[in-house]
Amino acid sequence: MASLRHMDGGFEMTHGSLEVSASHLRVHGMEYQAALQWLRERRDGGASWGDDGLMSFLASAYTECTHTALDAFTHMGNVIGATGDALSTASRQVSYVEDDTTHLLLTLDGESGGSWV
């Protein structure tokens, strides 16, 4: 049976770096959505081929694939932006908890007259 490795360093969050990364993700999400808008505007798919004969079945399949891909890409763009929002929220919440815990520990230390080891 494999043993689990002990984590010596713990978990640390650098709030400034995390917020910058979250901001970059939100910007990437907006840029991704802008690129998709350009594709959506050309959504006619195979209709621009101008063929209503032998190529019509291909144009129809191409158009359906285009719509499906745009739906999937739109979801991916939403996830990119939402991930940036979630990272920012996580950073703020952890920072709040750290500040609150520090304040409470200092309050306890002042009330007891002792020191924390």
All heavy atoms as an XYZ file, in Angstrom:
883
protein
N       0.842     -1.168      0.000
C       0.000      0.000      0.000
C       0.895      1.241      0.000
O       1.810      1.362      0.799
C      -0.909     -0.042      1.232
C      -1.753      1.173      1.401
S      -2.828      0.964      2.839
C      -4.257      1.725      2.214
N       0.600      2.151     -0.885
C       1.391      3.371     -0.989
C       1.047      4.322      0.148
O      -0.097      4.447      0.551
C       1.124      4.044     -2.322
N       2.067      4.957      0.668
C       1.828      5.907      1.756
C       1.647      7.312      1.174
O       2.182      7.637      0.125
C       2.986      5.896      2.748
O       4.163      6.333      2.114
N       0.891      8.127      1.862
C       0.682      9.501      1.440
C       1.847     10.348      1.915
O       2.331     10.182      3.032
C      -0.625     10.047      2.016
C      -1.890      9.349      1.544
C      -3.092      9.915      2.275
C      -2.056      9.506      0.051
N       2.273     11.262      1.085
C       3.368     12.155      1.459
C       2.834     13.250      2.367
O       1.747     13.761      2.182
C       3.987     12.770      0.217
C       4.670     11.729     -0.647
C       5.290     12.364     -1.822
N       6.228     13.386     -1.383
C       7.109     13.952     -2.157
N       7.189     13.604     -3.404
N       7.914     14.885     -1.703
N       3.619     13.620      3.326
C       3.261     14.679      4.264
C       3.564     16.027      3.612
O       4.616     16.217      3.013
C       4.073     14.511      5.543
C       3.726     15.512      6.592
N       4.117     16.815      6.529
C       2.993     15.390      7.724
C       3.663     17.467      7.586
N       2.978     16.620      8.321
N       2.640     16.961      3.731
C       2.863     18.291      3.174
C       3.530     19.148      4.241
O       2.929     19.467      5.256
C       1.542     18.932      2.734
C       1.781     20.251      2.067
S       0.386     21.180      1.379
C      -1.058     20.387      1.860
N       4.769     19.528      4.006
C       5.525     20.312      4.979
C       5.191     21.796      4.913
O       5.174     22.478      5.923
C       7.033     20.139      4.756
C       7.490     18.713      5.031
O       6.925     18.077      5.926
O       8.398     18.255      4.318
N       4.949     22.308      3.721
C       4.825     23.747      3.544
C       3.449     24.324      3.788
O       3.309     25.512      4.009
N       2.422     23.526      3.726
C       1.076     24.043      3.907
C       0.528     24.642      2.617
O       1.058     24.439      1.536
N      -0.514     25.411      2.778
C      -1.193     26.036      1.641
C      -1.096     27.541      1.808
O      -1.440     28.080      2.854
C      -2.661     25.595      1.618
C      -3.456     26.220      0.516
C      -3.333     25.764     -0.777
C      -4.322     27.254      0.779
C      -4.063     26.335     -1.800
C      -5.061     27.840     -0.231
C      -4.933     27.368     -1.530
N      -0.617     28.207      0.783
C      -0.474     29.657      0.865
C      -1.054     30.299     -0.385
O      -0.904     29.795     -1.484
C       1.005     30.024      0.996
C       1.222     31.481      1.267
C       2.676     31.775      1.576
O       3.351     30.935      2.187
O       3.133     32.856      1.176
N      -1.745     31.402     -0.195
C      -2.369     32.108     -1.300
C      -1.793     33.523     -1.340
O      -1.855     34.246     -0.356
C      -3.877     32.148     -1.064
C      -4.670     32.677     -2.208
S      -6.449     32.693     -1.856
C      -6.871     30.978     -2.029
N      -1.214     33.895     -2.459
C      -0.719     35.245     -2.640
C      -1.834     36.046     -3.309
O      -2.080     35.913     -4.503
C       0.555     35.247     -3.508
O       1.496     34.339     -2.941
C       1.158     36.631     -3.589
N      -2.524     36.851     -2.502
C      -3.748     37.495     -2.960
C      -3.531     38.442     -4.134
O      -4.327     38.450     -5.073
C      -4.430     38.222     -1.794
C      -4.806     37.288     -0.693
N      -5.831     36.383     -0.816
C      -4.268     37.093      0.536
C      -5.922     35.678      0.299
N      -4.981     36.083      1.124
N      -2.483     39.220     -4.117
C      -2.237     40.148     -5.216
C      -2.034     39.417     -6.537
O      -2.619     39.787     -7.556
N      -1.220     38.377     -6.519
C      -0.966     37.597     -7.740
C      -2.230     36.891     -8.215
O      -2.502     36.818     -9.414
C       0.124     36.555     -7.495
O       1.333     37.174     -7.190
N      -2.990     36.383     -7.262
C      -4.219     35.689     -7.618
C      -5.228     36.647     -8.240
O      -5.893     36.325     -9.229
C      -4.814     35.004     -6.391
C      -5.972     34.056     -6.651
C      -5.558     32.944     -7.603
C      -6.453     33.462     -5.344
N      -5.321     37.845     -7.711
C      -6.252     38.838     -8.265
C      -5.826     39.266     -9.670
O      -6.660     39.443    -10.552
C      -6.364     40.049     -7.342
C      -7.410     41.046     -7.778
C      -8.799     40.460     -7.951
O      -9.250     39.702     -7.070
O      -9.442     40.757     -8.986
N      -4.517     39.407     -9.891
C      -4.020     39.752    -11.232
C      -4.355     38.630    -12.211
O      -4.840     38.871    -13.327
C      -2.497     40.035    -11.202
C      -1.911     40.092    -12.604
C      -2.212     41.326    -10.450
N      -4.141     37.392    -11.791
C      -4.462     36.250    -12.656
C      -5.957     36.173    -12.930
O      -6.378     35.882    -14.055
C      -3.988     34.942    -12.010
O      -2.592     34.942    -11.881
N      -6.766     36.437    -11.922
C      -8.219     36.441    -12.099
C      -8.623     37.507    -13.114
O      -9.469     37.268    -13.980
C      -8.909     36.670    -10.758
N      -8.011     38.669    -13.019
C      -8.300     39.755    -13.953
C      -7.922     39.358    -15.378
O      -8.663     39.619    -16.329
C      -7.540     41.013    -13.534
O      -7.748     42.043    -14.452
N      -6.764     38.703    -15.528
C      -6.340     38.243    -16.853
C      -7.335     37.235    -17.423
O      -7.653     37.291    -18.618
C      -4.955     37.615    -16.790
C      -3.860     38.607    -16.587
N      -2.619     38.247    -16.110
C      -3.804     39.942    -16.764
C      -1.858     39.318    -16.020
N      -2.558     40.355    -16.415
N      -7.821     36.336    -16.589
C      -8.804     35.362    -17.063
C     -10.090     36.045    -17.521
O     -10.680     35.673    -18.535
C      -9.128     34.345    -15.970
C      -8.238     33.107    -15.926
C      -8.577     32.245    -14.718
C      -8.362     32.300    -17.194
N     -10.534     37.036    -16.764
C     -11.748     37.763    -17.170
C     -11.532     38.456    -18.509
O     -12.409     38.430    -19.384
C     -12.159     38.762    -16.091
C     -12.796     38.106    -14.887
C     -13.435     39.114    -13.954
N     -12.499     40.074    -13.390
C     -11.824     39.894    -12.256
N     -11.976     38.788    -11.561
N     -11.001     40.820    -11.817
N     -10.366     39.069    -18.710
C     -10.054     39.733    -19.977
C     -10.005     38.705    -21.117
O     -10.550     38.935    -22.204
C      -8.724     40.524    -19.884
C      -8.246     40.969    -21.258
C      -8.886     41.706    -18.946
N      -9.373     37.560    -20.866
C      -9.314     36.514    -21.892
C     -10.719     36.035    -22.254
O     -11.007     35.783    -23.425
C      -8.467     35.330    -21.438
C      -7.008     35.636    -21.329
N      -6.308     36.336    -22.283
C      -6.117     35.331    -20.364
C      -5.047     36.450    -21.913
N      -4.906     35.857    -20.747
N     -11.582     35.926    -21.252
C     -12.962     35.532    -21.515
C     -13.670     36.540    -22.403
O     -14.397     36.165    -23.337
N     -13.462     37.834    -22.139
C     -14.084     38.880    -22.968
C     -13.521     38.863    -24.396
O     -14.258     39.025    -25.366
C     -13.894     40.251    -22.330
C     -14.734     40.452    -21.078
S     -14.634     42.121    -20.386
C     -12.962     42.170    -19.759
N     -12.201     38.659    -24.520
C     -11.587     38.594    -25.849
C     -12.104     37.384    -26.622
O     -12.369     37.457    -27.825
C     -10.061     38.527    -25.727
C      -9.446     39.815    -25.238
C      -7.971     39.676    -24.912
O      -7.479     38.530    -24.732
O      -7.303     40.718    -24.817
N     -12.257     36.285    -25.921
C     -12.775     35.054    -26.524
C     -14.200     35.284    -27.023
O     -14.552     34.908    -28.145
C     -12.731     33.944    -25.474
C     -12.932     32.553    -26.004
C     -11.858     31.797    -26.449
C     -14.200     31.987    -26.036
C     -12.038     30.517    -26.917
C     -14.388     30.695    -26.499
C     -13.307     29.971    -26.943
O     -13.496     28.701    -27.410
N     -15.022     35.953    -26.196
C     -16.400     36.246    -26.587
C     -16.439     37.181    -27.804
O     -17.289     37.027    -28.677
C     -17.179     36.868    -25.422
C     -17.420     35.920    -24.272
C     -18.340     34.758    -24.629
O     -18.963     34.712    -25.675
N     -18.422     33.807    -23.728
N     -15.533     38.143    -27.861
C     -15.478     39.057    -29.005
C     -15.131     38.306    -30.293
O     -15.710     38.570    -31.354
C     -14.458     40.168    -28.747
N     -14.200     37.366    -30.194
C     -13.850     36.564    -31.369
C     -15.042     35.714    -31.810
O     -15.295     35.557    -33.009
C     -12.648     35.670    -31.058
N     -15.785     35.197    -30.852
C     -16.967     34.404    -31.190
C     -18.050     35.256    -31.841
O     -18.769     34.785    -32.724
C     -17.532     33.730    -29.941
C     -16.719     32.557    -29.408
C     -17.305     32.066    -28.102
C     -16.654     31.443    -30.427
N     -18.158     36.501    -31.418
C     -19.142     37.393    -32.025
C     -18.858     37.547    -33.513
O     -19.777     37.539    -34.332
C     -19.139     38.767    -31.326
C     -20.169     39.716    -31.860
C     -21.586     39.174    -31.721
O     -21.922     38.515    -30.749
N     -22.408     39.443    -32.718
N     -17.605     37.663    -33.865
C     -17.217     37.773    -35.267
C     -17.664     36.516    -36.022
O     -18.197     36.605    -37.129
C     -15.697     37.953    -35.366
C     -15.215     38.136    -36.767
C     -15.168     39.304    -37.473
C     -14.712     37.121    -37.638
N     -14.669     39.069    -38.733
C     -14.375     37.742    -38.859
C     -14.502     35.753    -37.496
C     -13.848     37.028    -39.928
C     -13.984     35.048    -38.563
C     -13.665     35.691    -39.760
N     -17.486     35.337    -35.415
C     -17.917     34.092    -36.058
C     -19.443     34.011    -36.155
O     -19.987     33.538    -37.155
C     -17.389     32.878    -35.286
C     -15.886     32.632    -35.370
C     -15.484     31.502    -34.437
C     -15.482     32.321    -36.807
N     -20.139     34.464    -35.110
C     -21.602     34.436    -35.123
C     -22.181     35.291    -36.253
O     -23.196     34.951    -36.835
C     -22.158     34.933    -33.787
C     -22.417     33.837    -32.812
C     -23.156     34.380    -31.585
N     -22.543     33.778    -30.415
C     -21.582     34.305    -29.681
N     -21.147     35.504    -29.932
N     -21.071     33.648    -28.675
N     -21.522     36.394    -36.540
C     -21.990     37.277    -37.600
C     -21.883     36.626    -38.978
O     -22.555     37.031    -39.902
C     -21.212     38.601    -37.572
C     -21.538     39.434    -36.356
C     -20.587     40.596    -36.161
O     -19.645     40.774    -36.974
O     -20.766     41.326    -35.167
N     -21.079     35.624    -39.109
C     -20.913     34.885    -40.364
C     -21.582     33.517    -40.264
O     -21.151     32.554    -40.840
C     -19.439     34.709    -40.685
C     -18.838     35.996    -41.185
C     -17.487     36.248    -40.550
N     -17.028     37.594    -40.797
C     -17.343     38.634    -40.038
N     -18.101     38.500    -39.015
N     -16.887     39.831    -40.309
N     -22.652     33.451    -39.517
C     -23.301     32.196    -39.157
C     -24.040     31.520    -40.303
O     -24.574     30.438    -40.138
C     -24.286     32.472    -38.022
C     -24.676     31.230    -37.283
C     -25.402     31.571    -36.042
N     -24.997     30.568    -35.075
C     -25.528     30.385    -33.922
N     -26.488     31.150    -33.519
N     -25.117     29.436    -33.128
N     -24.061     32.110    -41.462
C     -24.811     31.510    -42.564
C     -24.253     30.164    -42.996
O     -24.914     29.395    -43.668
C     -24.884     32.467    -43.753
C     -23.525     32.755    -44.365
O     -22.503     32.431    -43.747
O     -23.493     33.325    -45.469
N     -23.042     29.876    -42.561
C     -22.453     28.575    -42.852
C     -22.334     28.323    -44.334
O     -21.850     29.150    -45.082
N     -22.824     27.195    -44.770
C     -22.717     26.803    -46.164
C     -23.684     27.513    -47.081
O     -23.598     27.366    -48.303
N     -24.621     28.300    -46.540
C     -25.584     28.999    -47.394
C     -24.889     29.955    -48.354
O     -25.388     30.211    -49.456
C     -26.593     29.762    -46.536
N     -23.735     30.464    -47.980
C     -23.019     31.411    -48.844
C     -22.396     30.711    -50.050
O     -21.896     31.378    -50.943
C     -21.945     32.136    -48.032
O     -20.969     31.218    -47.589
N     -22.427     29.382    -50.058
C     -21.848     28.666    -51.190
C     -22.715     28.815    -52.430
O     -22.265     28.588    -53.542
C     -21.651     27.192    -50.859
C     -20.739     26.952    -49.693
C     -19.925     27.856    -49.092
C     -20.567     25.732    -48.999
N     -19.252     27.272    -48.052
C     -19.630     25.956    -47.969
C     -21.098     24.467    -49.119
C     -19.216     24.971    -47.093
C     -20.688     23.483    -48.243
C     -19.753     23.735    -47.240
N     -23.983     29.165    -52.245
C     -24.870     29.430    -53.366
C     -25.281     28.206    -54.163
O     -25.706     28.322    -55.299
N     -25.186     27.040    -53.605
C     -25.559     25.827    -54.315
C     -26.810     25.241    -53.679
O     -26.899     25.111    -52.468
C     -24.418     24.812    -54.255
C     -24.737     23.556    -55.028
O     -24.908     23.648    -56.258
O     -24.840     22.496    -54.393
N     -27.762     24.859    -54.509
C     -28.962     24.224    -53.965
C     -29.133     22.817    -54.529
O     -30.180     22.210    -54.429
C     -30.203     25.071    -54.223
C     -30.439     25.298    -55.703
O     -29.588     24.896    -56.514
O     -31.485     25.883    -56.021
N     -28.100     22.301    -55.115
C     -28.154     20.967    -55.726
C     -27.430     19.937    -54.880
O     -27.782     19.671    -53.732
N     -26.381     19.381    -55.461
C     -25.637     18.301    -54.811
C     -24.963     18.727    -53.513
O     -24.794     17.929    -52.603
C     -24.568     17.753    -55.767
C     -25.089     16.976    -56.964
C     -23.940     16.634    -57.909
C     -25.783     15.712    -56.504
N     -24.595     19.979    -53.428
C     -23.872     20.453    -52.241
C     -24.812     20.819    -51.083
O     -24.348     21.099    -49.984
C     -23.009     21.670    -52.600
C     -21.898     21.371    -53.573
S     -20.640     20.277    -52.907
C     -19.814     21.391    -51.816
N     -26.111     20.822    -51.302
C     -27.031     21.284    -50.261
C     -26.943     20.448    -48.986
O     -27.015     20.982    -47.887
C     -28.465     21.329    -50.781
O     -28.917     20.029    -51.088
N     -26.785     19.114    -49.124
C     -26.670     18.284    -47.923
C     -25.385     18.595    -47.166
O     -25.350     18.597    -45.941
C     -26.771     16.790    -48.258
C     -25.543     16.211    -48.887
C     -24.585     15.594    -48.097
C     -25.337     16.275    -50.251
C     -23.441     15.047    -48.661
C     -24.191     15.745    -50.824
C     -23.239     15.129    -50.029
N     -24.330     18.904    -47.893
C     -23.069     19.285    -47.252
C     -23.197     20.639    -46.566
O     -22.716     20.828    -45.445
C     -21.960     19.367    -48.295
C     -20.942     18.254    -48.331
C     -19.955     18.471    -49.454
C     -20.276     18.014    -47.039
N     -23.846     21.570    -47.235
C     -24.036     22.902    -46.659
C     -24.870     22.817    -45.386
O     -24.597     23.503    -44.395
C     -24.700     23.830    -47.672
N     -25.882     21.970    -45.398
C     -26.731     21.793    -44.220
C     -25.931     21.207    -43.055
O     -26.033     21.678    -41.914
C     -27.909     20.890    -44.569
O     -28.677     20.622    -43.428
N     -25.143     20.189    -43.315
C     -24.320     19.567    -42.268
C     -23.289     20.560    -41.753
O     -23.038     20.650    -40.539
C     -23.637     18.314    -42.805
N     -22.681     21.317    -42.670
C     -21.690     22.317    -42.282
C     -22.321     23.370    -41.367
O     -21.746     23.740    -40.343
C     -21.103     22.976    -43.532
C     -20.111     24.064    -43.236
C     -18.782     23.756    -42.980
C     -20.499     25.403    -43.197
C     -17.860     24.761    -42.700
C     -19.594     26.403    -42.912
C     -18.275     26.080    -42.671
O     -17.379     27.068    -42.383
N     -23.505     23.827    -41.729
C     -24.203     24.836    -40.928
C     -24.532     24.294    -39.544
O     -24.345     24.981    -38.536
C     -25.486     25.301    -41.650
O     -25.113     25.858    -42.909
C     -26.235     26.329    -40.836
N     -24.991     23.058    -39.476
C     -25.316     22.450    -38.175
C     -24.068     22.315    -37.307
O     -24.093     22.617    -36.108
C     -25.962     21.080    -38.379
C     -26.448     20.455    -37.091
C     -27.167     19.138    -37.316
O     -27.696     18.908    -38.420
O     -27.194     18.337    -36.368
N     -22.966     21.896    -37.908
C     -21.702     21.792    -37.159
C     -21.239     23.160    -36.667
O     -20.746     23.290    -35.549
C     -20.619     21.158    -38.029
S     -20.847     19.406    -38.326
N     -21.411     24.171    -37.498
C     -21.021     25.531    -37.117
C     -21.819     26.001    -35.911
O     -21.265     26.544    -34.954
C     -21.226     26.495    -38.300
O     -20.417     26.068    -39.393
C     -20.850     27.914    -37.928
N     -23.127     25.757    -35.925
C     -23.987     26.168    -34.812
C     -23.607     25.428    -33.526
O     -23.529     26.040    -32.457
C     -25.461     25.922    -35.147
C     -25.998     26.839    -36.185
N     -26.888     27.832    -35.915
C     -25.745     26.923    -37.521
C     -27.185     28.483    -37.024
N     -26.491     27.948    -38.006
N     -23.351     24.132    -33.653
C     -22.967     23.334    -32.485
C     -21.629     23.809    -31.913
O     -21.480     23.961    -30.698
C     -22.881     21.840    -32.854
O     -24.159     21.418    -33.351
C     -22.492     20.987    -31.667
N     -20.674     24.062    -32.801
C     -19.359     24.536    -32.350
C     -19.477     25.895    -31.674
O     -18.872     26.119    -30.614
C     -18.390     24.603    -33.528
N     -20.261     26.801    -32.245
C     -20.415     28.126    -31.640
C     -21.071     28.034    -30.265
O     -20.698     28.766    -29.348
C     -21.222     29.052    -32.549
C     -20.443     29.624    -33.736
C     -21.377     30.391    -34.656
C     -19.317     30.517    -33.266
N     -22.026     27.137    -30.110
C     -22.644     26.942    -28.792
C     -21.613     26.446    -27.781
O     -21.552     26.927    -26.646
C     -23.811     25.960    -28.879
C     -25.014     26.535    -29.607
O     -25.081     27.773    -29.783
O     -25.887     25.736    -30.005
N     -20.786     25.476    -28.200
C     -19.755     24.937    -27.306
C     -18.707     26.007    -26.985
O     -18.297     26.161    -25.821
C     -19.088     23.713    -27.941
N     -18.284     26.746    -27.996
C     -17.284     27.792    -27.771
C     -17.828     28.903    -26.871
O     -17.104     29.464    -26.056
C     -16.800     28.383    -29.097
C     -16.062     27.409    -29.984
C     -16.053     27.592    -31.356
C     -15.390     26.328    -29.460
C     -15.368     26.717    -32.178
C     -14.706     25.435    -30.266
C     -14.699     25.634    -31.637
N     -19.111     29.216    -27.030
C     -19.726     30.220    -26.169
C     -19.691     29.768    -24.719
O     -19.361     30.543    -23.816
C     -21.179     30.496    -26.618
O     -21.144     31.025    -27.940
C     -21.869     31.478    -25.695
N     -19.997     28.500    -24.490
C     -19.944     27.957    -23.130
C     -18.514     28.038    -22.584
O     -18.308     28.428    -21.426
C     -20.444     26.510    -23.108
C     -20.326     25.864    -21.780
N     -21.131     26.204    -20.711
C     -19.470     24.921    -21.317
C     -20.785     25.491    -19.654
N     -19.780     24.705    -19.998
N     -17.537     27.693    -23.411
C     -16.140     27.759    -22.961
C     -15.752     29.182    -22.593
O     -15.082     29.416    -21.588
C     -15.208     27.202    -24.042
C     -15.301     25.700    -24.174
S     -14.445     24.948    -25.602
C     -13.055     25.961    -25.906
N     -16.180     30.154    -23.383
C     -15.891     31.558    -23.074
C     -16.520     31.974    -21.765
O     -15.905     32.702    -20.970
N     -17.743     31.520    -21.522
C     -18.407     31.819    -20.248
C     -17.645     31.211    -19.077
O     -17.516     31.833    -18.018
C     -19.843     31.308    -20.257
C     -20.723     32.066    -21.224
O     -20.421     33.199    -21.597
N     -21.807     31.444    -21.644
N     -17.146     29.996    -19.260
C     -16.394     29.323    -18.195
C     -15.087     30.066    -17.908
O     -14.698     30.220    -16.748
C     -16.138     27.841    -18.552
C     -15.128     27.202    -17.604
C     -17.447     27.060    -18.544
N     -14.420     30.535    -18.944
C     -13.168     31.279    -18.746
C     -13.428     32.516    -17.882
O     -12.739     32.762    -16.894
C     -12.540     31.678    -20.104
C     -12.044     30.439    -20.846
C     -11.389     32.666    -19.897
C     -11.641     30.702    -22.291
N     -14.428     33.300    -18.249
C     -14.758     34.500    -17.480
C     -15.221     34.179    -16.073
O     -14.824     34.834    -15.105
N     -16.050     33.150    -15.934
C     -16.555     32.763    -14.611
C     -15.435     32.247    -13.715
O     -15.456     32.465    -12.496
C     -17.651     31.706    -14.751
N     -14.444     31.597    -14.299
C     -13.298     31.125    -13.508
C     -12.523     32.317    -12.956
O     -12.106     32.306    -11.797
C     -12.385     30.222    -14.358
O     -13.148     29.102    -14.817
C     -11.193     29.732    -13.560
N     -12.348     33.355    -13.758
C     -11.698     34.577    -13.273
C     -12.483     35.202    -12.136
O     -11.913     35.611    -11.117
N     -13.814     35.258    -12.286
C     -14.662     35.798    -11.216
C     -14.533     34.959     -9.939
O     -14.440     35.501     -8.835
C     -16.126     35.832    -11.655
C     -16.383     36.838    -12.769
O     -15.557     37.757    -12.951
O     -17.419     36.691    -13.449
N     -14.530     33.638    -10.087
C     -14.452     32.747     -8.930
C     -13.102     32.867     -8.219
O     -13.039     32.854     -6.983
C     -14.698     31.300     -9.356
N     -12.016     33.000     -8.983
C     -10.697     33.180     -8.363
C     -10.649     34.474     -7.563
O     -10.103     34.519     -6.454
C      -9.599     33.186     -9.420
C      -9.176     31.847     -9.983
C      -8.194     32.044    -11.134
C      -8.567     30.979     -8.907
N     -11.222     35.518     -8.116
C     -11.254     36.797     -7.419
C     -12.074     36.701     -6.135
O     -11.659     37.179     -5.076
C     -11.846     37.861     -8.352
O     -11.826     39.113     -7.726
N     -13.217     36.051     -6.215
C     -14.064     35.863     -5.034
C     -13.346     35.035     -3.980
O     -13.384     35.370     -2.785
C     -15.394     35.190     -5.438
O     -16.075     36.039     -6.355
C     -16.272     34.933     -4.233
N     -12.692     33.954     -4.392
C     -11.969     33.103     -3.448
C     -10.868     33.886     -2.745
O     -10.688     33.774     -1.526
C     -11.375     31.888     -4.167
N     -10.143     34.687     -3.490
C      -9.069     35.484     -2.907
C      -9.623     36.459     -1.870
O      -9.070     36.592     -0.764
C      -8.327     36.245     -4.004
O      -7.323     37.056     -3.446
N     -10.726     37.142     -2.221
C     -11.330     38.086     -1.271
C     -11.828     37.376     -0.018
O     -11.625     37.858      1.096
C     -12.486     38.838     -1.931
C     -12.060     39.969     -2.821
C     -13.227     40.866     -3.217
N     -14.391     40.159     -3.697
C     -14.610     39.833     -4.968
N     -13.713     40.145     -5.869
N     -15.701     39.192     -5.319
N     -12.466     36.223     -0.186
C     -13.015     35.505      0.959
C     -11.901     34.994      1.883
O     -12.000     35.099      3.105
C     -13.896     34.333      0.498
C     -15.180     34.754     -0.172
C     -16.096     35.506      0.776
O     -16.091     35.307      1.980
N     -16.885     36.404      0.220
N     -10.857     34.433      1.304
C      -9.745     33.933      2.122
C      -9.058     35.095      2.831
O      -8.701     35.000      4.012
C      -8.757     33.111      1.275
C      -7.482     32.809      2.043
C      -9.417     31.819      0.803
N      -8.888     36.202      2.143
C      -8.287     37.381      2.761
C      -9.133     37.868      3.935
O      -8.613     38.202      5.001
C      -8.136     38.492      1.718
O      -7.537     39.626      2.283
N     -10.447     37.888      3.726
C     -11.359     38.300      4.805
C     -11.223     37.369      6.011
O     -11.123     37.831      7.153
C     -12.800     38.308      4.293
C     -13.812     38.490      5.388
C     -14.017     39.731      5.977
C     -14.550     37.406      5.859
C     -14.929     39.900      7.003
C     -15.471     37.561      6.882
C     -15.662     38.809      7.452
O     -16.554     38.960      8.466
N     -11.203     36.071      5.773
C     -11.090     35.102      6.874
C      -9.746     35.261      7.581
O      -9.681     35.227      8.820
C     -11.281     33.659      6.353
C     -10.905     32.631      7.409
C     -12.723     33.448      5.895
N      -8.675     35.449      6.827
C      -7.361     35.638      7.442
C      -7.347     36.889      8.319
O      -6.852     36.854      9.449
C      -6.277     35.746      6.369
C      -5.948     34.444      5.696
C      -4.964     34.617      4.548
O      -4.712     35.770      4.117
O      -4.453     33.593      4.077
N      -7.882     37.988      7.795
C      -7.910     39.233      8.566
C      -8.772     39.090      9.815
O      -8.390     39.537     10.904
C      -8.434     40.388      7.710
C      -7.479     40.773      6.596
O      -6.303     40.350      6.634
O      -7.923     41.488      5.676
N      -9.919     38.454      9.668
C     -10.827     38.262     10.794
C     -10.192     37.361     11.854
O     -10.275     37.644     13.059
C     -12.145     37.660     10.300
C     -13.259     37.815     11.312
O     -13.338     38.889     11.950
O     -14.056     36.862     11.453
N      -9.540     36.292     11.421
C      -8.883     35.374     12.356
C      -7.747     36.076     13.090
O      -7.598     35.920     14.309
C      -8.352     34.137     11.608
O      -9.445     33.500     10.951
C      -7.681     33.162     12.544
N      -6.964     36.849     12.356
C      -5.871     37.595     12.992
C      -6.416     38.554     14.042
O      -5.898     38.625     15.168
C      -5.075     38.384     11.935
O      -4.530     37.465     10.992
C      -3.954     39.182     12.572
N      -7.474     39.259     13.703
C      -8.094     40.190     14.649
C      -8.596     39.444     15.893
O      -8.378     39.895     17.028
C      -9.243     40.935     13.971
C     -10.041     41.783     14.911
N      -9.543     42.958     15.434
C     -11.276     41.618     15.450
C     -10.449     43.488     16.251
N     -11.516     42.684     16.272
N      -9.259     38.322     15.697
C      -9.775     37.558     16.834
C      -8.648     37.019     17.719
O      -8.751     37.039     18.954
C     -10.667     36.410     16.347
C     -12.007     36.833     15.761
C     -12.713     35.625     15.141
C     -12.889     37.474     16.820
N      -7.574     36.537     17.102
C      -6.444     36.042     17.894
C      -5.788     37.167     18.696
O      -5.416     36.977     19.854
C      -5.418     35.353     17.003
C      -5.825     34.000     16.443
C      -4.785     33.495     15.455
C      -6.039     32.985     17.569
N      -5.668     38.329     18.079
C      -5.095     39.463     18.808
C      -6.009     39.885     19.951
O      -5.536     40.248     21.027
C      -4.840     40.637     17.861
C      -3.718     40.427     16.848
C      -3.669     41.581     15.856
C      -2.383     40.247     17.551
N      -7.304     39.832     19.733
C      -8.269     40.161     20.787
C      -8.159     39.169     21.934
O      -8.144     39.558     23.108
C      -9.702     40.166     20.219
O      -9.776     41.107     19.154
C     -10.718     40.525     21.280
N      -8.072     37.887     21.594
C      -7.939     36.863     22.642
C      -6.644     37.045     23.419
O      -6.622     36.895     24.641
C      -7.978     35.464     22.028
C      -9.332     34.964     21.564
C      -9.162     33.631     20.837
C     -10.279     34.809     22.749
N      -5.581     37.353     22.712
C      -4.289     37.543     23.371
C      -4.350     38.727     24.328
O      -3.830     38.667     25.441
C      -3.197     37.771     22.316
C      -1.813     37.808     22.930
O      -1.536     36.984     23.826
O      -1.019     38.674     22.523
N      -5.015     39.793     23.915
C      -5.140     40.966     24.772
C      -6.009     40.706     25.988
O      -5.770     41.235     27.070
N      -7.030     39.872     25.848
C      -7.932     39.581     26.966
C      -7.313     38.654     27.993
O      -7.538     38.784     29.182
C      -9.238     38.957     26.442
C     -10.119     39.930     25.683
C     -11.349     39.256     25.108
O     -11.529     38.039     25.326
O     -12.107     39.947     24.429
N      -6.529     37.692     27.513
C      -5.992     36.716     28.447
C      -4.728     37.193     29.135
O      -4.352     36.672     30.173
C      -5.701     35.388     27.711
O      -4.625     35.578     26.811
N      -4.061     38.173     28.535
C      -2.823     38.662     29.092
C      -1.676     37.692     28.848
O      -0.538     37.948     29.234
N      -1.932     36.589     28.221
C      -0.889     35.587     27.934
C      -0.377     35.761     26.533
O      -0.647     36.739     25.860
N       0.389     34.806     26.116
C       0.892     34.835     24.751
C       0.601     33.505     24.075
O       0.494     32.481     24.731
C       2.402     35.129     24.724
O       3.081     34.084     25.381
N       0.454     33.569     22.771
C       0.207     32.357     21.999
C       1.526     31.797     21.520
O       2.384     32.498     21.044
C      -0.666     32.693     20.776
C      -2.053     33.073     21.184
C      -2.501     34.301     21.487
C      -3.148     32.189     21.368
N      -3.822     34.258     21.846
C      -4.245     32.965     21.773
C      -3.319     30.808     21.234
C      -5.496     32.419     22.051
C      -4.557     30.275     21.493
C      -5.620     31.079     21.881
N       1.680     30.522     21.678
C       2.897     29.869     21.250
C       2.641     29.096     20.000
O       1.668     28.478     19.816
C       3.441     28.932     22.347
C       4.701     28.259     21.869
C       3.678     29.696     23.603
